[in-house]
């Protein structure tokens, strides 16, 4: 579940990375706070009338699953679920309560791009070790290891992954004289060059509509195919590099004419979607629910089993257990249950969050479910194919990834607002240089 729309997973509304400098300072302060932390897993177990608390953000698809748990008399405790609208405000609360050493529920959700911050020494000491050899092969390996510290401590269980397809408005494609069949459309999206070239044709043919829903979403999609966008393998900051600059310059070149110049999840973006003025967008599974929510009456949307340049992953969160919890054993048990096969299948069906659980992926592939909203597109099959195209080594996410990503998105947005690309880039590089 990841990124501008707040959960997929993104339902997820666009995740705007706000006040990241302040949040980073809070995370940095955890090293000092961790000295007072203690393992409280030995406290008395919860009884059948006691409650375990979990907080997630956006929509993880857990509502009915938790109702199911609570309705089963065989389960040894009840669960209370708090759902925050977006990751950014929850991140503020999470980091401040970790620093304070009190105030958090028994299980917390952590967004994937921000996980490297919580894996850092000091911050990671605030979480229970969830490592369980019997579960090591449950998830996609790269997602499992993304919740693991350098010394092997398992901070989080993966909830989902974000393999990206491309959603497109078939009715608008017809108006532009472009192919509208998903197999033919997939050919238009084989490379970024062909994607943008067809966008130029589209906006000339359909006045008032735009090819790109949000410049940041395309920039993020391209960024997910770079090797070291913000930091080198030893975590040295290096943003003034050709690979990242190419992404920025390409988006800046086409944004003025192809983009709606709105931000995902905002009223203006929602209106453009509802009015069928948007032609394409990068589409991890959690984005499906966002499209349906923004344009419930649209008859045009479909999904192409393609992604320019090969593949990409946008999204994927984790469940973690703070050490301040008095019920760590029960919390670990419930996090285990939520990320097991049947529950991850249920979460996908409820919110579109594509499973990180390998057995869940097999179930969905066998079911080969379709989605009537997207003209009967075989969503699980498409996402399974897109998952196979993901290079798990891309991009490298260091301890400052989320913070720098926020600054990069702001630079792209400045271009949308009319600032020159060179000026926006210089401001970005300066802002990164000013990070502590």
C-alpha positions as CSV (number, residue, x, y, z in Angstrom):
1,X,0.0,0.0,0.0
2,X,2.0,2.8,-0.6
3,X,2.1,6.2,-1.9
4,X,0.2,9.3,-3.0
5,X,-3.2,7.9,-2.4
6,X,-3.4,6.9,1.1
7,X,-3.8,3.3,1.1
8,X,-3.8,0.7,-1.1
9,X,-3.3,0.5,-1.1
10,X,-2.9,3.1,-1.3
11,X,-9.0,3.0,0.6
12,X,-5.7,4.6,0.3
13,X,-6.0,8.4,-0.3
14,X,-3.0,10.0,-1.9
15,X,-0.1,9.9,0.5
16,X,1.4,13.3,0.4
17,X,4.6,13.3,2.4
18,X,4.1,16.2,4.7
19,X,6.4,17.7,7.4
20,X,9.0,15.1,6.8
21,X,11.8,17.1,8.3
22,X,10.0,17.2,11.7
23,X,9.1,13.5,11.5
24,X,12.7,12.6,10.7
25,X,13.8,14.5,13.7
26,X,11.4,12.5,15.8
27,X,12.7,9.2,14.4
28,X,16.3,10.3,15.1
29,X,15.3,11.0,18.7
30,X,14.3,7.4,19.2
31,X,17.9,6.4,19.9
32,X,17.8,8.4,23.1
33,X,14.3,7.1,24.0
34,X,15.1,3.4,23.5
35,X,17.1,3.1,26.7
36,X,14.0,3.1,28.8
37,X,12.2,0.5,26.7
38,X,11.7,-2.9,28.1
39,X,10.3,-6.2,26.8
40,X,6.8,-6.6,28.3
41,X,5.9,-9.8,26.6
42,X,6.0,-11.6,29.9
43,X,2.9,-9.8,31.2
44,X,-0.3,-11.8,31.7
45,X,-2.1,-13.0,28.6
46,X,-5.3,-11.5,27.3
47,X,-8.5,-13.3,28.2
48,X,-11.6,-13.8,26.1
49,X,-13.2,-10.5,27.3
50,X,-9.9,-8.5,26.9
51,X,-9.0,-6.4,23.8
52,X,-5.9,-6.2,21.7
53,X,-5.5,-2.9,19.8
54,X,-4.3,-2.4,16.3
55,X,-4.0,0.9,14.2
56,X,-3.7,1.0,10.5
57,X,-4.0,3.8,7.9
58,X,-6.2,4.2,4.9
59,X,-7.8,0.9,4.0
60,X,-6.0,-2.4,4.5
61,X,-9.2,-4.4,3.9
62,X,-9.3,-5.6,7.5
63,X,-12.8,-4.5,8.6
64,X,-14.6,-7.8,7.9
65,X,-11.6,-9.9,8.8
66,X,-11.5,-8.4,12.3
67,X,-15.3,-8.8,12.6
68,X,-14.8,-12.5,11.7
69,X,-12.1,-12.8,14.4
70,X,-14.2,-11.2,17.1
71,X,-17.3,-13.3,16.2
72,X,-15.4,-16.6,16.7
73,X,-15.7,-17.8,20.3
74,X,-12.6,-20.0,19.9
75,X,-10.4,-16.9,19.6
76,X,-8.8,-16.1,23.0
77,X,-9.2,-12.3,22.9
78,X,-11.1,-9.5,21.1
79,X,-9.5,-7.0,18.7
80,X,-10.2,-3.2,18.4
81,X,-9.2,-1.7,15.1
82,X,-8.5,2.0,14.7
83,X,-8.2,3.2,11.1
84,X,-6.4,6.5,10.3
85,X,-7.3,8.2,7.0
86,X,-3.7,8.7,5.8
87,X,-0.1,7.6,6.5
88,X,1.3,11.0,7.2
89,X,-0.7,11.9,10.3
90,X,-0.3,8.4,11.6
91,X,3.4,8.6,11.0
92,X,3.5,11.7,13.2
93,X,1.7,10.0,16.0
94,X,3.7,6.8,15.7
95,X,7.1,8.5,15.9
96,X,6.1,10.8,18.7
97,X,4.6,8.0,20.8
98,X,7.6,5.8,20.2
99,X,9.8,8.6,21.4
100,X,7.6,9.0,24.5
101,X,7.6,5.3,25.2
102,X,3.8,5.2,25.7
103,X,0.5,5.7,23.9
104,X,0.7,3.2,21.1
105,X,-1.6,0.2,20.4
106,X,-0.4,-3.4,20.4
107,X,0.0,-3.6,16.6
108,X,0.9,-0.7,14.3
109,X,1.0,-0.4,10.5
110,X,4.1,1.0,8.8
111,X,4.1,2.2,5.2
112,X,6.8,0.6,3.0
113,X,8.7,3.6,1.9
114,X,9.2,4.7,5.5
115,X,10.2,1.3,6.9
116,X,13.9,2.0,6.4
117,X,13.7,4.8,8.9
118,X,12.2,2.4,11.5
119,X,14.9,-0.3,10.8
120,X,17.7,2.1,11.7
121,X,19.6,1.5,15.0
122,X,17.7,3.1,17.9
123,X,14.4,3.2,16.1
124,X,14.3,-0.6,15.6
125,X,15.0,-1.2,19.3
126,X,11.5,0.2,19.9
127,X,9.9,-2.9,18.3
128,X,9.5,-6.5,19.2
129,X,11.4,-9.1,17.1
130,X,8.8,-11.0,15.1
131,X,11.2,-13.4,13.6
132,X,9.8,-16.9,13.2
133,X,11.8,-19.5,11.1
134,X,8.5,-21.3,10.3
135,X,7.3,-18.1,8.5
136,X,10.4,-17.3,6.5
137,X,9.0,-18.6,3.3
138,X,5.5,-17.2,3.7
139,X,6.0,-14.0,1.8
140,X,7.8,-12.6,-1.3
141,X,11.4,-12.7,-0.2
142,X,12.1,-9.1,-1.0
143,X,9.1,-7.9,0.9
144,X,10.0,-10.0,3.9
145,X,13.5,-8.7,4.0
146,X,12.3,-5.2,3.6
147,X,10.9,-5.5,7.2
148,X,14.3,-6.8,8.5
149,X,17.2,-5.0,10.1
150,X,20.8,-5.5,9.0
151,X,21.4,-7.9,11.9
152,X,18.3,-10.0,11.1
153,X,15.7,-8.7,13.5
154,X,12.2,-8.9,11.9
155,X,10.4,-5.6,12.7
156,X,7.4,-6.1,10.4
157,X,5.3,-8.7,8.7
158,X,4.5,-7.7,5.1
159,X,0.8,-7.1,4.5
160,X,0.8,-6.5,0.7
161,X,2.9,-5.7,-2.4
162,X,2.2,-3.1,-5.1
163,X,3.0,-4.5,-8.5
164,X,1.9,-1.9,-11.1
165,X,-0.2,-2.3,-14.2
166,X,-1.6,0.6,-16.1
167,X,-5.3,1.8,-15.9
168,X,-6.7,3.6,-18.8
169,X,-10.1,5.1,-19.9
170,X,-11.1,3.1,-22.9
171,X,-13.9,5.5,-23.9
172,X,-11.4,8.4,-24.1
173,X,-9.0,6.2,-26.1
174,X,-11.8,5.6,-28.7
175,X,-12.4,9.4,-28.9
176,X,-8.7,9.9,-29.6
177,X,-8.6,7.2,-32.3
178,X,-6.3,5.0,-30.2
179,X,-6.8,1.3,-29.7
180,X,-9.1,0.5,-26.7
181,X,-8.7,-3.2,-26.4
182,X,-6.5,-4.0,-23.4
183,X,-4.1,-6.2,-25.4
184,X,-3.6,-3.5,-28.0
185,X,-3.3,-0.8,-25.4
186,X,-0.6,-2.8,-23.7
187,X,1.6,-2.3,-26.8
188,X,1.2,1.5,-26.4
189,X,2.7,1.2,-23.0
190,X,5.7,-1.0,-23.8
191,X,8.2,1.8,-23.2
192,X,8.1,5.2,-21.6
193,X,8.9,6.8,-25.0
194,X,5.9,5.2,-26.5
195,X,3.7,6.0,-23.5
196,X,4.5,9.7,-23.7
197,X,4.4,9.8,-27.6
198,X,0.8,8.4,-27.5
199,X,0.0,11.0,-24.8
200,X,1.0,13.8,-27.2
201,X,-1.3,12.3,-29.8
202,X,-4.1,12.0,-27.3
203,X,-4.2,15.6,-26.0
204,X,-4.3,16.9,-29.5
205,X,-7.2,14.7,-30.4
206,X,-9.3,15.1,-27.2
207,X,-9.3,18.8,-26.0
208,X,-10.1,19.2,-22.4
209,X,-8.8,15.8,-21.3
210,X,-5.4,14.9,-20.1
211,X,-3.2,11.9,-20.5
212,X,-1.6,11.8,-17.0
213,X,-3.7,11.9,-13.9
214,X,-0.9,13.3,-11.7
215,X,2.7,14.1,-12.7
216,X,3.9,12.8,-9.3
217,X,2.3,9.4,-9.9
218,X,4.2,9.0,-13.2
219,X,7.4,10.3,-11.6
220,X,7.1,7.8,-8.8
221,X,6.5,5.0,-11.3
222,X,9.7,5.9,-13.2
223,X,11.6,6.3,-10.0
224,X,10.7,2.8,-8.9
225,X,12.7,1.5,-11.9
226,X,15.9,3.3,-10.9
227,X,18.7,1.6,-9.0
228,X,20.0,4.3,-6.6
229,X,17.7,7.3,-6.9
230,X,18.6,9.1,-3.6
231,X,21.3,7.2,-1.8
232,X,24.2,4.9,-2.6
233,X,24.5,1.3,-1.3
234,X,26.3,2.6,1.8
235,X,23.5,5.2,2.4
236,X,25.4,8.3,1.3
237,X,23.0,10.9,-0.1
238,X,23.5,11.3,-3.9
239,X,20.6,12.9,-5.6
240,X,22.4,14.9,-8.3
241,X,22.9,11.8,-10.4
242,X,22.1,11.1,-14.1
243,X,19.5,8.4,-13.4
244,X,17.3,10.5,-11.1
245,X,17.8,13.6,-13.2
246,X,16.5,11.7,-16.3
247,X,13.3,10.8,-14.5
248,X,12.8,14.4,-13.4
249,X,13.6,16.0,-16.8
250,X,11.3,13.5,-18.6
251,X,8.3,14.2,-16.4
252,X,9.0,18.0,-16.5
253,X,9.1,17.9,-20.3
254,X,5.7,16.4,-20.6
255,X,3.8,17.6,-17.5
256,X,2.8,21.0,-18.8
257,X,0.8,19.5,-21.7
258,X,-0.1,16.0,-20.7
259,X,-0.9,16.3,-16.9
260,X,-4.0,17.4,-15.2
261,X,-1.7,19.4,-12.8
262,X,-3.7,18.1,-9.9
263,X,-2.7,15.9,-7.0
264,X,-4.2,12.5,-6.4
265,X,-6.9,12.5,-3.8
266,X,-7.6,16.2,-3.9
267,X,-11.0,17.6,-4.9
268,X,-9.8,18.8,-8.3
269,X,-8.3,15.4,-9.1
270,X,-11.6,13.7,-8.0
271,X,-13.6,16.1,-10.2
272,X,-11.4,15.4,-13.2
273,X,-11.9,11.6,-12.6
274,X,-15.6,11.9,-12.2
275,X,-15.9,14.0,-15.3
276,X,-13.9,11.5,-17.4
277,X,-11.1,13.9,-18.2
278,X,-8.3,11.5,-17.2
279,X,-6.9,8.9,-19.7
280,X,-4.2,6.9,-17.9
281,X,-2.5,6.3,-14.5
282,X,0.0,3.9,-13.0
283,X,-2.1,1.2,-11.3
284,X,-1.0,-1.0,-8.4
285,X,-3.9,-3.1,-7.0
286,X,-4.8,-0.6,-4.3
287,X,-5.4,2.1,-6.9
288,X,-8.4,0.2,-8.2
289,X,-10.5,1.3,-5.2
290,X,-9.4,4.9,-5.6
291,X,-10.6,5.0,-9.2
292,X,-13.9,3.5,-8.3
293,X,-14.4,5.9,-5.4
294,X,-13.5,9.0,-7.5
295,X,-15.4,7.9,-10.6
296,X,-18.2,5.6,-9.5
297,X,-20.3,6.2,-12.6
298,X,-17.6,6.1,-15.2
299,X,-18.0,3.4,-17.9
300,X,-14.6,3.8,-19.4
301,X,-11.9,2.4,-17.1
302,X,-10.0,-0.7,-18.0
303,X,-6.6,-2.2,-17.0
304,X,-3.7,-3.1,-19.4
305,X,-1.4,-5.9,-18.4
306,X,1.7,-3.8,-19.1
307,X,4.0,-1.3,-17.6
308,X,6.5,0.9,-19.5
309,X,10.0,-0.3,-19.1
310,X,9.1,-3.7,-17.7
311,X,7.7,-3.6,-14.1
312,X,7.5,-1.6,-11.0
313,X,6.3,-1.9,-7.4
314,X,4.4,1.0,-5.7
315,X,3.2,0.1,-2.2
316,X,3.4,-2.5,0.4
317,X,3.1,-2.0,4.1
318,X,3.9,-3.9,7.3
319,X,2.5,-4.8,10.7
320,X,4.8,-4.2,13.7
321,X,4.6,-4.7,17.4
322,X,5.9,-1.9,19.6
323,X,7.9,-3.0,22.6
324,X,5.8,-0.8,24.8
325,X,2.9,-3.2,24.2
326,X,1.9,-5.2,27.3
327,X,0.7,-8.0,25.0
328,X,3.5,-8.7,22.6
329,X,2.9,-12.5,22.3
330,X,-0.8,-12.0,21.5
331,X,0.0,-9.1,19.1
332,X,2.5,-11.3,17.2
333,X,-0.1,-14.1,17.0
334,X,-2.7,-11.7,15.5
335,X,-0.3,-10.1,13.1
336,X,0.6,-13.6,12.0
337,X,-3.1,-14.4,11.4
338,X,-3.8,-11.2,9.5
339,X,-0.9,-11.9,7.1
340,X,-1.7,-15.6,6.6
341,X,-3.1,-16.9,3.3
342,X,-6.9,-16.6,3.8
343,X,-6.7,-13.2,5.4
344,X,-4.5,-11.7,2.6
345,X,-6.9,-13.1,0.0
346,X,-9.8,-11.4,1.9
347,X,-7.9,-8.1,2.1
348,X,-7.3,-8.2,-1.6
349,X,-11.0,-8.8,-2.3
350,X,-12.0,-6.0,0.1
351,X,-9.5,-3.3,-0.9
352,X,-7.4,-4.5,-3.8
353,X,-4.3,-4.9,-1.7
354,X,-2.2,-7.5,-3.7
355,X,-0.9,-10.1,-1.3
356,X,2.8,-10.3,-0.3
357,X,1.8,-13.8,0.9
358,X,2.9,-16.4,-1.8
359,X,0.1,-18.9,-1.0
360,X,-2.5,-16.1,-1.3
361,X,-1.1,-15.2,-4.7
362,X,-1.6,-18.8,-5.8
363,X,-5.2,-18.8,-4.6
364,X,-6.0,-15.6,-6.5
365,X,-4.3,-16.9,-9.7
366,X,-6.3,-20.1,-9.5
367,X,-9.6,-18.2,-9.0
368,X,-8.8,-15.8,-11.9
369,X,-11.3,-13.3,-10.7
370,X,-12.5,-10.5,-12.9
371,X,-13.8,-7.0,-12.1
372,X,-16.9,-5.7,-13.8
373,X,-16.0,-2.1,-13.2
374,X,-12.9,-2.5,-15.4
375,X,-14.8,-4.2,-18.2
376,X,-14.2,-7.7,-16.8
377,X,-10.5,-7.3,-16.6
378,X,-8.8,-10.4,-14.9
379,X,-7.4,-8.3,-12.1
380,X,-5.6,-11.1,-10.1
381,X,-4.0,-12.5,-13.3
382,X,-2.9,-9.1,-14.4
383,X,-1.3,-8.3,-11.0
384,X,0.3,-11.7,-10.9
385,X,1.9,-11.0,-14.2
386,X,3.0,-7.6,-13.1
387,X,4.5,-9.0,-9.9
388,X,6.7,-11.3,-12.0
389,X,8.0,-8.3,-13.9
390,X,9.1,-6.5,-10.7
391,X,12.9,-6.2,-10.1
392,X,13.0,-6.6,-6.3
393,X,16.3,-4.8,-6.2
394,X,14.8,-1.6,-7.5
395,X,14.9,1.0,-6.2
396,X,17.4,1.0,-3.3
397,X,15.7,2.5,-0.2
398,X,18.1,3.9,2.3
399,X,17.3,5.5,5.7
400,X,16.4,8.8,4.1
401,X,14.4,7.5,1.2
402,X,10.9,8.6,2.4
403,X,12.2,12.0,3.4
404,X,13.9,12.7,0.1
405,X,11.0,11.2,-1.8
406,X,8.8,13.9,-0.3
407,X,11.2,16.6,-1.5
408,X,11.3,15.1,-4.9
409,X,7.6,15.0,-5.2
410,X,7.4,18.7,-4.2
411,X,9.9,19.5,-7.0
412,X,7.7,17.8,-9.6
413,X,4.6,19.6,-8.2
414,X,6.5,22.9,-8.6
415,X,6.8,22.2,-12.3
416,X,3.1,21.5,-12.5
417,X,2.6,25.0,-10.9
418,X,4.6,26.7,-13.6
419,X,8.1,26.9,-12.1
420,X,11.0,26.1,-14.5
421,X,12.4,22.6,-14.4
422,X,15.9,23.8,-13.7
423,X,14.8,26.1,-10.9
424,X,12.7,23.3,-9.3
425,X,15.6,20.9,-9.6
426,X,18.1,23.3,-7.9
427,X,15.6,23.9,-5.1
428,X,15.3,20.1,-4.6
429,X,19.1,19.6,-4.5
430,X,19.5,22.4,-2.0
431,X,16.7,21.1,0.2
432,X,18.3,17.7,0.3
433,X,21.7,19.2,1.1
434,X,20.0,20.9,4.1
435,X,18.8,17.6,5.6
436,X,20.4,16.6,8.9
